[in-house]
């Protein structure tokens, strides 16, 4: 049987090394998430879902809170995209309640 060429051995060694580093990063990410409060973990999971990433995958966007230790000057909440106020479900719910109260008060008069 022929011996395996050196280039192939080097390629296999490099692949193993890359896989080990990926596993190490994933393990570090899981540990970091386990130390995080549940509300913050939920925010990160929702952000990843918006980006279409799996829960264990780190964010590809540089400068976000997932890329490394959080920057004390910049809160991760500030990185969340805030939509228009009229689309906020809590504000819509409050408006509906106010309209219902107005209708009831008009019916009583």
Residue frames as a rotation matrix with the C-alpha (Angstrom) as fourth column:
UNK 1
0.585 0.811 0.000 0.00
0.811 -0.585 0.000 0.00
0.000 0.000 -1.000 0.00
UNK 2
-0.108 -0.624 0.774 1.30
0.572 -0.676 -0.465 3.48
0.813 0.393 0.430 -0.88
UNK 3
-0.520 -0.148 -0.841 2.11
0.819 -0.367 -0.442 6.05
-0.243 -0.918 0.312 1.77
UNK 4
0.625 0.780 -0.022 0.00
0.764 -0.618 -0.187 9.16
-0.159 0.100 -0.982 2.20
UNK 5
0.008 -0.647 0.762 1.58
0.662 -0.568 -0.489 12.25
0.750 0.508 0.424 0.62
UNK 6
-0.691 -0.399 -0.603 2.88
0.721 -0.435 -0.539 14.96
-0.048 -0.807 0.589 2.95
UNK 7
-0.894 0.365 0.260 0.53
-0.269 -0.901 0.342 17.61
0.359 0.235 0.903 1.52
UNK 8
0.001 0.944 -0.330 -2.44
-0.063 0.329 0.942 15.43
0.998 0.019 0.060 2.37
UNK 9
-0.060 -0.107 -0.992 -1.22
0.919 0.382 -0.096 14.86
0.389 -0.918 0.075 5.93
UNK 10
-0.928 -0.317 -0.194 -0.72
0.366 -0.872 -0.325 18.60
-0.066 -0.372 0.926 6.35
UNK 11
-0.597 0.780 0.187 -4.20
-0.376 -0.479 0.793 19.28
0.708 0.404 0.579 4.98
UNK 12
0.195 0.667 -0.719 -5.75
0.395 0.618 0.680 16.78
0.898 -0.417 -0.143 7.38
UNK 13
-0.395 -0.424 -0.815 -3.79
0.915 -0.098 -0.393 18.24
0.087 -0.900 0.426 10.31
UNK 14
-0.989 0.032 0.145 -4.93
-0.028 -0.999 0.034 21.76
0.146 0.030 0.989 9.39
UNK 15
-0.219 0.974 -0.055 -8.56
-0.244 0.000 0.970 20.65
0.945 0.226 0.238 9.14
UNK 16
0.138 0.221 -0.966 -8.38
0.778 0.579 0.244 18.96
0.613 -0.785 -0.091 12.54
UNK 17
-0.736 -0.499 -0.457 -6.83
0.674 -0.599 -0.432 22.09
-0.058 -0.626 0.778 14.01
UNK 18
-0.824 0.491 0.284 -9.56
-0.316 -0.813 0.489 24.30
0.471 0.314 0.825 12.51
UNK 19
0.083 0.891 -0.447 -12.28
0.091 0.440 0.894 21.97
0.992 -0.114 -0.044 13.81
UNK 20
-0.125 -0.214 -0.969 -10.72
0.951 0.253 -0.178 22.02
0.284 -0.943 0.172 17.28
UNK 21
-0.963 -0.245 -0.110 -10.61
0.266 -0.927 -0.263 25.82
-0.038 -0.283 0.958 17.28
UNK 22
-0.473 0.869 0.145 -14.26
-0.369 -0.345 0.863 25.99
0.800 0.355 0.484 16.15
UNK 23
0.216 0.533 -0.818 -15.26
0.535 0.636 0.556 23.59
0.817 -0.557 -0.147 18.95
UNK 24
-0.513 -0.501 -0.697 -13.30
0.857 -0.261 -0.443 25.71
0.040 -0.825 0.563 21.42
UNK 25
-0.954 0.203 0.219 -15.05
-0.166 -0.970 0.175 28.89
0.248 0.130 0.960 20.28
UNK 26
-0.106 0.975 -0.196 -18.45
-0.172 0.176 0.969 27.20
0.979 0.136 0.149 20.48
UNK 27
0.071 0.067 -0.995 -17.70
0.847 0.522 0.096 25.94
0.526 -0.850 -0.020 23.99
UNK 28
-0.839 -0.421 -0.343 -16.55
0.538 -0.734 -0.414 29.42
-0.078 -0.532 0.843 25.08
UNK 29
-0.721 0.645 0.254 -19.73
-0.375 -0.671 0.640 30.93
0.583 0.366 0.725 23.59
UNK 30
0.157 0.795 -0.586 -21.93
0.243 0.544 0.803 28.41
0.957 -0.268 -0.108 25.44
UNK 31
-0.238 -0.323 -0.916 -20.11
0.955 0.095 -0.282 29.14
0.178 -0.942 0.285 28.70
UNK 32
-0.990 -0.136 0.047 -20.49
0.131 -0.986 -0.099 32.88
0.060 -0.092 0.994 28.17
UNK 33
-0.378 0.922 0.084 -24.20
-0.357 -0.229 0.906 32.48
0.854 0.312 0.415 27.46
UNK 34
0.145 0.439 -0.887 -24.69
0.623 0.655 0.427 30.33
0.769 -0.614 -0.179 30.56
UNK 35
-0.571 -0.432 -0.698 -23.19
0.817 -0.386 -0.429 33.11
-0.084 -0.815 0.573 32.71
UNK 36
-0.919 0.215 0.331 -25.50
-0.055 -0.900 0.432 35.70
0.391 0.379 0.839 31.13
UNK 37
-0.624 0.772 0.124 -28.89
-0.300 -0.090 -0.950 36.71
-0.722 -0.629 0.288 32.63
UNK 38
-0.367 0.548 0.751 -31.90
0.695 0.699 -0.170 35.11
-0.618 0.460 -0.637 30.95
UNK 39
0.646 0.663 -0.379 -33.31
0.264 -0.659 -0.704 38.42
-0.717 0.355 -0.601 29.65
UNK 40
0.137 -0.677 -0.723 -30.05
-0.737 -0.557 0.382 39.28
-0.662 0.480 -0.575 27.90
UNK 41
-0.756 -0.372 0.539 -29.72
-0.017 0.834 0.552 35.77
-0.654 0.408 -0.637 26.50
UNK 42
0.105 0.899 0.425 -33.25
0.690 0.242 -0.682 36.14
-0.716 0.365 -0.595 25.09
UNK 43
0.634 0.068 -0.770 -32.30
-0.317 -0.885 -0.340 39.40
-0.705 0.460 -0.540 23.37
UNK 44
-0.389 -0.877 -0.282 -29.28
-0.706 0.087 0.703 37.78
-0.592 0.473 -0.653 21.76
UNK 45
-0.629 0.209 0.749 -31.31
0.383 0.922 0.064 34.77
-0.677 0.327 -0.660 20.63
UNK 46
0.511 0.859 -0.023 -33.94
0.454 -0.292 -0.842 37.02
-0.730 0.420 -0.539 19.04
UNK 47
0.375 -0.455 -0.808 -31.24
-0.667 -0.737 0.106 39.04
-0.644 0.499 -0.580 17.26
UNK 48
-0.716 -0.666 0.209 -29.67
-0.375 0.620 0.689 35.84
-0.589 0.415 -0.694 15.94
UNK 49
-0.208 0.729 0.652 -33.08
0.633 0.609 -0.479 34.61
-0.746 0.313 -0.588 14.78
UNK 50
0.689 0.440 -0.575 -33.57
-0.071 -0.750 -0.658 37.87
-0.721 0.494 -0.486 12.87
UNK 51
0.017 -0.797 -0.603 -30.19
-0.889 -0.288 0.356 37.41
-0.458 0.530 -0.714 11.20
UNK 52
0.744 0.367 -0.559 -31.03
-0.603 0.729 -0.323 33.80
0.289 0.577 0.764 10.40
UNK 53
-0.362 -0.925 -0.120 -28.23
-0.694 0.353 -0.627 32.29
0.622 -0.144 -0.770 12.52
UNK 54
0.255 0.367 -0.895 -28.44
0.332 0.836 0.437 29.15
0.908 -0.408 0.091 14.57
UNK 55
0.951 0.259 0.167 -28.45
-0.044 -0.423 0.905 29.71
0.305 -0.869 -0.391 18.38
UNK 56
0.665 -0.735 -0.131 -24.85
0.491 0.297 0.819 28.56
-0.563 -0.609 0.558 18.92
UNK 57
0.206 -0.588 0.783 -23.38
0.936 -0.114 -0.332 30.44
0.284 0.801 0.527 15.97
UNK 58
-0.289 -0.332 -0.898 -21.51
0.617 -0.782 0.090 33.67
-0.732 -0.528 0.430 16.71
UNK 59
0.737 0.617 -0.275 -22.66
0.254 -0.630 -0.734 36.83
-0.626 0.471 -0.621 14.97
UNK 60
0.181 -0.701 0.690 -20.77
0.983 0.142 -0.114 37.66
-0.018 0.699 0.715 11.76
UNK 61
0.685 0.133 0.716 -21.21
0.282 -0.955 -0.092 41.41
0.672 0.265 -0.692 12.29
UNK 62
-0.334 -0.867 -0.371 -18.06
0.765 -0.018 -0.644 42.90
0.551 -0.499 0.669 13.85
UNK 63
-0.834 -0.091 0.544 -18.52
-0.161 -0.903 -0.398 45.19
0.527 -0.420 0.739 16.81
UNK 64
0.267 0.962 0.065 -21.63
-0.418 0.055 0.907 43.53
0.868 -0.269 0.417 18.22
UNK 65
0.262 -0.119 0.958 -21.86
-0.964 0.012 0.266 42.28
-0.043 -0.993 -0.112 21.78
UNK 66
0.946 0.142 0.291 -21.58
-0.153 0.988 0.014 38.65
-0.286 -0.058 0.957 20.62
UNK 67
0.708 -0.694 -0.128 -18.19
-0.061 0.121 -0.991 39.18
0.704 0.709 0.044 18.98
UNK 68
-0.384 -0.875 -0.295 -16.37
0.352 0.156 -0.923 39.55
0.854 -0.458 0.248 22.28
UNK 69
-0.492 0.204 -0.847 -16.62
0.851 -0.095 -0.517 41.04
-0.186 -0.974 -0.127 25.74
UNK 70
0.509 0.785 0.352 -19.27
0.836 -0.549 0.014 43.76
0.204 0.287 -0.936 25.89
UNK 71
-0.507 -0.626 0.593 -18.03
0.498 -0.774 -0.391 47.32
0.703 0.097 0.704 25.53
UNK 72
-0.401 0.379 -0.834 -18.90
0.867 -0.138 -0.479 49.21
-0.297 -0.915 -0.273 28.75
UNK 73
-0.820 0.058 -0.569 -19.49
-0.114 -0.992 0.062 52.43
-0.561 0.115 0.820 26.78
UNK 74
-0.544 0.618 -0.567 -22.02
-0.782 -0.127 0.610 50.88
0.305 0.775 0.553 24.42
UNK 75
-0.312 0.531 0.788 -24.97
-0.568 0.561 -0.602 48.90
-0.762 -0.635 0.127 25.70
UNK 76
-0.948 -0.022 0.319 -26.08
0.202 0.733 0.650 45.86
-0.247 0.680 -0.690 23.73
UNK 77
-0.020 0.999 -0.036 -29.64
0.701 -0.012 -0.714 47.16
-0.713 -0.039 -0.700 23.96
UNK 78
0.124 0.011 -0.992 -28.62
-0.380 -0.923 -0.058 50.14
-0.917 0.384 -0.110 21.84
UNK 79
-0.832 -0.517 -0.200 -27.66
-0.396 0.303 0.867 47.74
-0.387 0.801 -0.457 19.07
UNK 80
-0.428 0.769 0.474 -31.24
0.660 0.624 -0.417 46.45
-0.617 0.135 -0.775 18.80
UNK 81
-0.894 0.216 0.393 -33.18
0.218 -0.557 0.801 47.84
0.392 0.802 0.451 15.88
UNK 82
-0.581 0.734 -0.351 -36.14
0.276 -0.228 -0.934 49.88
-0.766 -0.639 -0.070 17.07
UNK 83
-0.550 0.458 0.699 -39.10
0.815 0.113 0.568 49.96
0.181 0.882 -0.435 14.72
UNK 84
-0.611 0.405 0.680 -41.65
-0.126 -0.898 0.421 52.72
0.782 0.172 0.600 14.22
UNK 85
-0.911 0.248 0.328 -43.71
-0.363 -0.110 -0.925 53.58
-0.193 -0.963 0.190 17.28
UNK 86
-0.053 0.984 -0.169 -47.04
-0.985 -0.079 -0.151 52.96
-0.162 0.158 0.974 15.56
UNK 87
0.161 0.066 -0.985 -45.98
-0.496 0.868 -0.023 49.34
0.853 0.492 0.173 14.94
UNK 88
-0.853 -0.469 0.231 -45.23
-0.407 0.320 -0.856 48.65
0.328 -0.823 -0.463 18.60
UNK 89
-0.372 0.761 -0.532 -47.75
0.334 0.644 0.688 46.06
0.866 0.078 -0.494 19.78
UNK 90
-0.471 0.177 -0.864 -47.94
0.875 -0.032 -0.484 47.50
-0.113 -0.984 -0.140 23.30
UNK 91
-0.865 0.163 -0.475 -48.79
-0.150 -0.986 -0.066 50.97
-0.479 0.014 0.878 22.00
UNK 92
-0.676 0.661 -0.325 -51.40
-0.354 0.095 0.930 49.50
0.646 0.744 0.170 19.62
UNK 93
-0.357 0.532 -0.768 -52.90
0.721 0.680 0.136 47.53
0.594 -0.505 -0.626 22.51
UNK 94
-0.653 0.072 -0.754 -53.04
0.586 -0.582 -0.563 50.65
-0.480 -0.810 0.338 24.67
UNK 95
-0.886 0.342 -0.312 -54.73
-0.455 -0.767 0.453 52.64
-0.085 0.543 0.835 21.88
UNK 96
-0.513 0.726 -0.458 -57.31
0.044 0.554 0.831 49.90
0.857 0.406 -0.316 21.42
UNK 97
-0.392 0.341 -0.855 -58.07
0.909 0.285 -0.303 49.92
0.141 -0.896 -0.421 25.14
UNK 98
-0.808 0.070 -0.585 -58.46
0.133 -0.946 -0.296 53.71
-0.574 -0.317 0.755 25.09
UNK 99
-0.792 0.541 -0.284 -60.81
-0.487 -0.277 0.829 53.51
0.369 0.794 0.482 22.10
UNK 100
-0.386 0.662 -0.642 -62.89
0.492 0.737 0.464 50.85
0.781 -0.137 -0.610 23.82
UNK 101
-0.525 0.160 -0.836 -63.12
0.791 -0.272 -0.548 52.98
-0.315 -0.949 0.016 26.96
UNK 102
-0.891 0.199 -0.408 -64.20
-0.285 -0.945 0.162 55.98
-0.353 0.261 0.898 24.87
UNK 103
-0.630 0.687 -0.361 -66.87
-0.217 0.291 0.932 53.92
0.746 0.666 -0.034 23.13
UNK 104
-0.355 0.487 -0.798 -68.18
0.829 0.558 -0.029 52.65
0.431 -0.672 -0.602 26.47
UNK 105
-0.667 0.077 -0.741 -68.30
0.468 -0.731 -0.497 56.15
-0.580 -0.678 0.451 27.90
UNK 106
-0.871 0.379 -0.313 -70.13
-0.491 -0.632 0.600 57.42
0.030 0.676 0.736 24.80
UNK 107
-0.503 0.708 -0.496 -72.63
0.202 0.654 0.729 54.55
0.840 0.267 -0.472 25.03
UNK 108
-0.433 0.314 -0.845 -73.33
0.901 0.124 -0.415 55.43
-0.025 -0.941 -0.337 28.66
UNK 109
-0.773 0.155 -0.615 -74.02
-0.033 -0.978 -0.205 59.06
-0.634 -0.138 0.761 27.75
